[in-house]
Amino acid sequence: MIYLVAAISLLPFTSASNFFPLIPGTTWTYQDSGSQSTIVDIVTVPKIQGDEKPYGVIKQTINGEVIGELSYRVTGNSVYLIGKGPSDEIVERKILMIGGSLNWDYFAGAVSPYSTDEIHINAHSEPGTAEKLFGKLRDTIVLSMDATAGGTKGLNVHQVATYAKGIGLVSFVETGTAGSTKIDHTQTLIDFKPGTGSDISNVGQ
């Protein structure tokens, strides 16, 4: 759920939950460039980790078939991807920050099960242009990421993701190369259903 100023009013300590809602039942539907008929549906469900800190599990389906789950936690102005590290330990990787022009980097795990090379990501987020989405002008955050691993002949990918206030990811563009394979991939939000208890009527004001 990876894409990143007019009428913009973002404060330095804006909660990331405004741009990355994890309310149970929230559903996003995307048109995916991988196939003319591919629709990606992502639904949040409630779950509690062993340390009792809540996090949201996002299930991803393609044409009705579940292809994976990813776990996220929102803390303050940051969004963390919850996963396993090199020794199977639970790690939190900061994948999004809200509040001005920000830069950070992190390692996203091995490039493949057959390689020890870790993917290094340099990330940058900044306020974007307000967009009219679902009948309302909404603030946006633009996240740019450069992912590399294995040198010039390995993985070299540039990603741009745009998040809208009260909705979440609205577009994702990925270009680059993985070895000799060219990557050119997009996802565009075509439908959004807020979860129970969510109120998007006041979003973007």
Buried (B, 14 or more C-beta within 10 A) or exposed (E): BBBBEEEEEBEEEBBBBBBBBBBBBBBBBBBBBEEEEEBBBBBBBEBEEEEEEEBBBBBBBBEEEEEEEBBBBBBEBBBBBBBEEEEEEEBBBBBBBBBEEBEBEBBBBBBEEEEEBBBBBEBBBBBBEBBEBBEBBBBBBBBBBBBBBBEEEBBBBBBBBBBBBBBBBBBBBBBBBBEEEEBEBBBBBEEBEBBEEBEBEEBBE
